[in-house]
Amino acid sequence: MQSNQTSINMKESSASAPQFYFELSANGEQTPFQEVVDLPTAITTRVQLKEGENPFKYGIPSLPKGGITLKHGKASKSSKLMEWCAACANPEGDQRAQRAKVNLALKDSKGKELVNWTLFNARPVSNKTTSLGAKDRLADIELELDYSFYTLAKNRD
């Protein structure tokens, strides 16, 4: 079975207030994003053959892995997120030290968490920033993250 992947955009109401947004929690800092691309939504399975007199094939859930792209994030150019991206861009740095467990939460307009993805061994693969003025302190970020596997938790309220 192939993993389904989706792109989710922040919707806006007539008053231009977002109905939902994403929040990336990495290195002790929260960064809001408006859009996430290639977000895994299905569990992948692998087939294992049980040897013996009556061979059976078992569909076993496997750990989903891959990468996601977060778009239209807002952060300070001196933020911990930008420092992490810069450290990961250094090819001579310790690659294992650059990996971290991060949380990506889908939140409603009031900040209530609806869904939470925990990405294990995540690291920035690429990032693009565009200055948003204000003396070039704030940047619009597009960030691509690679990770080993993830867990998913939904708020049941």
Number of C-alpha atoms within 10 A of each C-alpha: 11 9 14 12 13 14 13 16 15 16 13 12 8 6 6 8 11 15 14 21 22 28 21 21 17 18 14 8 11 17 18 21 26 19 19 23 16 15 18 20 12 13 14 17 16 14 13 11 11 11 9 7 6 7 9 12 12 12 13 11 12 12 13 17 17 15 19 21 19 25 21 17 20 19 21 17 18 11 15 17 22 19 13 17 20 13 18 20 17 11 8 8 11 11 13 9 11 17 18 17 16 20 19 22 24 23 18 16 12 9 14 12 18 16 16 19 18 19 23 18 18 22 27 24 16 15 17 12 17 14 15 14 9 8 7 11 13 18 21 18 23 19 22 19 18 19 22 16 16 19 12 14 11 12 9 6 5
